[in-house]
Amino acid sequence: MTEDKDRLHVLQVTDCHLLPSPDATLLGVRTADSLAAVLDAACAERTPDAVLATGDLAQAPVPATYELFLSTLTRYYAGPLLCVPGNHDHGATFADALPTADLQLAGWCLAGVDTHIDDEVGGAVSAGEMARLRGALQDDDGWRLVAGHHCPMEIGCSWLDVHRIDNGDDFLDVLRTADARCYVFGHIHQEVEANPGVPIFGTPSTCFQFADDAAFGIDTAKPGCRWLTLGQDGSIETAVQRVDDYELNLDLNDRANR
C-alpha cells in the first residue's frame, strides 16, 4: 500500500474512448492525451494501490487500442489493475488484452462485473455472470467493492436511463445480500452518488462529459477520475478529481473516429 498503511487508495478511470492512434480525436478531444492528463494529475497526488478501469476504454475496440490504454497507464502506474468492459468494448478482444480477474488486497475484495452486451448500448448482467459474482462475493471473507460499467438504476437523465442495467434490481439485490460496501461504474460520463440500499458512485469520463439533460448533449465539465479510500473497518471515502486546466477543444462535428 501507499504511505497510508491503514487504508487502500483505489483509483477509478472510465470511458476513455481511445482509438488506435494516440493522436486521434473524438468530438475534438485527443482522448489518449486527456487520459494521460488525468493519470498524471492523479498519480502526482499519490501512487494508487489499485486501479479500476470500468469500461468504454476503447472507441475502436481493436488490440492496438487496448495496447494504447496499457502503455498510457504504465507511464504512471504499474500495480494491480482490474478492467471491466463497456458497451463500446468488444468482449473477447477486451478479455484477451486486459486483466479482468478480481483483486484481493488488504482485507478487501475488488470484484468486477461484466454488464456489457456486444453491439448493444444498454447493459445487463447475464445469469452466468450473476452466479459468478454472487459466488465470488459470498466466498470472500473481506470487505467487498464491485466495479462495472453500466448504472443499475435511473438517475433522472432520460436518454441515459434507458441504457441502465436491464436487470438492475436483481443485481442490486445481489450486492445488498452480500453486504457489498459500494458499486462504482461509468457509462454516464457524469458524477453521481446514490444509495438504493448500497452506495453507488458514477464517475466522470477521462475525456468529454455528458450533459444532464433529457436529450443527448455534451457538457463543458473537465476530464476526471474517482479516488476511493478503503478502510480496514469497511469504511469508504470517495471524491472525484478533475483536470481543471485541461483544454478540451470540443468539436461536436468530429465523429469520424480519426
FENDA-V590170 format. One record per pair of residues at least 24 apart in sequence whose C-alpha atoms are under 6 Angstrom apart, sorted by the first residue. I is the first residue (numbers start at 1). J is the second residue. Records with the same first field share a line. If there is no record, write none. Layout:
I->J + J
//
This chain:
1->49
7->230 + 231
8->229 + 230
9->48 + 49 + 228 + 229
10->48 + 49 + 50 + 51 + 227 + 228
11->51 + 226 + 227
12->51 + 52 + 53 + 225 + 226
13->53 + 225
14->53 + 54 + 55 + 186 + 205
15->55 + 56 + 57 + 205
16->57 + 206
17->56 + 57 + 58 + 59
18->58 + 59
19->59 + 60 + 65
20->64 + 65
24->258
26->254 + 255 + 257
27->250 + 251 + 252 + 254 + 255
28->249 + 250 + 251 + 254
29->248
31->207
34->207
35->206
50->80 + 81
51->81
52->82 + 83
53->83
54->83 + 84 + 148 + 149
55->84 + 85 + 86 + 149
56->86 + 88 + 89
58->89
59->88
61->89 + 90
86->116 + 149
87->116 + 121
107->142
108->142 + 143 + 144
109->144
110->145 + 146
111->146
112->146 + 147 + 148
113->148
122->163 + 164
123->150 + 164 + 165
124->165 + 166 + 167
143->234
144->180 + 181
145->180 + 181 + 182
146->183
147->183 + 184 + 185
148->185
149->185 + 186 + 187
150->185 + 187
157->212 + 213 + 214
158->214
159->214 + 215
//
